[in-house]
């Protein structure tokens, strides 16, 4: 075991398990009413997906399209309202239905006008019954769309967290990532967000951009820290098929790029820790003393997730489901058009069934990739076994790589600092053979 070689540190960003590329069209689409009949409904999470952006960044493989011509946003919100009515009906009234958290993502939710954002809030409150002023509400935005009127709507409707994708404060790096923006515009947007009075500001930064050095990375970190954001996310750059950067790839060898990203990650991590930020996961850092006003990384994977919109996922204990998925712009436009024309949202059409073994993997993944680690007693209480019994070979490998914290208190399974640094190499090691096969068979489109 000691001679085994650790996987590459940057294999895949594991933000959900199973990955959406493991989903397939369901031969016999089950009814939502049947899926949710026996599910707990007293602490649901709600996610509304807005698949529009003003531009598409070179690294982006999210389900989003550029622009929305000919009243498309109105048709999209019409469809989202029809879906919300169908989903709420499927939840029934036999047991109390309560939402504990909500989020608007995309795409860029603030691509919508202020009036359209009002309507989105009306749908989630009036049709779904989510009290947005009583629960954490996180909303994603961008420098170009974080306008005062939009931010005022979100603040008035109960937004507790705004997350802005800055990626880099260095104009040349933004251009290299095919993200046209100027630092002056970014700073102005951050000022408007602070003026809006939303409690939590999160800034996303990316490391590993072509031409980025440790000095320029520090410059972006310093610029972000000047705003004293409650949260910072540090994302490694990935170059994926069918994206803008995917047509050219990185300017250095794979190994050199891995080493540079690791150096930049460690420099960023150490800088934030020195500034009084606490590490929540490989990506997420929270300023000490700042109250969490939205879900941590893993919370978006919990059962009881209801997704609205054609790019959203929903999670029950038995099935993870969504709509079709694509990266290519023509395919995305076709899927969005089909969604806006749909009238029947009573069934799950694309997804992946979850058995007990996959539930164990998912629980281990979403817990282990958090800096706090996993309580093994809680795992046993839920599954009737220990993680060492269920995942002994994998955990032994992680220990041999130096990824597990040997000094963790008894009963706590936790990653070492290097384990956290290698989260994107560790995560895929826990994928089941079935999920691996499904992902390998997926043809990007």
MOLIN-V636242 format. One line per field, one symbol per residue. phi: phi as a letter, one per 30 degrees, with the letter a starting at -180 (. if undefined). burial: + if it has 24 or more other C-alpha atoms within 12 Angstrom, else -. Layout:
phi=???
burial=???
This chain:
phi=.dddcddedbcadccabddddcdbddebeddddddcecddbcadccbccccbbdbcddcdbddabdiadhiddddddedddddedddddddibdbecbccabacbahbeddddedddededdddddcciddddcbdbcbcbbedcddddddddddddjecbcccddiadceddddddhbdaceeddddddddddddidecccccbbcjdeidcdddddddddddddchddbbcccddccceicedddciddbdedddeddddddedddedddddcjccdcaeccbcdeidddcaddedddcddiccccjdcccbbcdcbcbacdbacdedddedddddddcdcccdbdcblbdccdddddddddedcddcddibddddddddciacddddbedddddddddidcddcdeeiccbddeddddcedcdeddcddeddeddddddceb
burial=-----+-+++-+++++++++++++----++-++-+++-+++--+++++++++++++++++++++++-+---++-++++++++++++++++++----++++++++++++++++++-++++++++++-+++++++-++++++++++++++-++++++-+++++++++++++++-+++++++++-+--++-++++++-+-++++++++++++++++--++++++-+++-++++++++++++++-++++---++------++-++++++++++-++--+-+++++++++++----++++++++++++++++++++++++++++++++++++++--++-+++-++-+--++++++++++---+++++++++++++++++++--+------++--++--++-+++-+++++------+++++++++++++++++++++--+---+------
